[in-house]
Each structure stands twice: as C-alpha cells, then as structure tokens.
Amino acid sequence: MGQIELPNMRFYTYNGVHEEEKKLGQQLRVDVRVYYPIEMLVMNDDLTTTISYSDIYRTVAKVVTQNQFNLIESVALLVMKTLMLEFPQATQVDVSVTKHAIPIPGVYDPFTISVSSAEA
C-alpha cells in the first residue's frame, strides 16, 4: 500500500461562524493523504491507471473555494468524501484543515481539524 501526500495547500476562503470571517475571508491550509495500492496501479508506469496528484489538487481546490461553510469540520468532511468518490482506487483518505486566523482574543497556535475515511 502506498500514499500520495499533498501537504500545506493554501486557499483563500470565506468560511467561518463569525461575520468577520465571512466578510473579510481568510486563508485555510489543507493537508491530504490518499492511500491506494500504488504497487498494483503503477506497474506499467501509466498515469491513467493510477491517481494523479494534480487531479487531487484540483479536486481539493474546487471543493474548498467553491463552497462556503460555517465549520472547518464541514470543509474537511466534504473534501474527504469528494476524494473518495472521485478516486475509487483510494482505500483511505485523510484530510486536515487548519485555520490560522481565528477572530477570538488570546494567544494560540493555528487550529486544525482532521478526518479520516478509515474512521467513517
């Protein structure tokens, strides 16, 4: 079993519960890991028989930028479900969404939500 990892993809979105987030927008970071039987699917060195990381990126970008959510949990869940549908060769998809700018007072590191199809 192998995996494709697309870390640190960044997208400008208007997701969030607070009005400031919906009005001003913010950058979200998305990390994706797609597990699939690489050893079986790349035997002929043919891109059409495997999963393209370019296609994964385009799918994630579309989901994240063309939808608006209150919760980053919903962003992560829709990315995971969409990748599982678009790439049936995948045996598992893990997604993390990180919000760097949170409009609440305090000192903290970015907040991250993670989902996995292994747990679904």
Rosetta blueprint (number, residue, H / E / L):
1 M L
2 G E
3 Q E
4 I E
5 E E
6 L E
7 P E
8 N E
9 M E
10 R E
11 F E
12 Y E
13 T E
14 Y L
15 N L
16 G L
17 V L
18 H L
19 E H
20 E H
21 E H
22 K H
23 K H
24 L H
25 G L
26 Q E
27 Q E
28 L E
29 R E
30 V E
31 D E
32 V E
33 R E
34 V E
35 Y E
36 Y E
37 P L
38 I H
39 E H
40 M H
41 L H
42 V L
43 M L
44 N L
45 D L
46 D L
47 L H
48 T H
49 T H
50 T L
51 I L
52 S L
53 Y H
54 S H
55 D H
56 I H
57 Y H
58 R H
59 T H
60 V H
61 A H
62 K H
63 V H
64 V H
65 T H
66 Q L
67 N L
68 Q L
69 F L
70 N L
71 L L
72 I H
73 E H
74 S H
75 V H
76 A H
77 L H
78 L H
79 V H
80 M H
81 K H
82 T H
83 L H
84 M H
85 L H
86 E H
87 F L
88 P L
89 Q L
90 A L
91 T L
92 Q E
93 V E
94 D E
95 V E
96 S E
97 V E
98 T E
99 K E
100 H L
101 A L
102 I L
103 P L
104 I L
105 P L
106 G L
107 V L
108 Y L
109 D L
110 P L
111 F E
112 T E
113 I E
114 S E
115 V E
116 S E
117 S L
118 A L
119 E L
120 A L
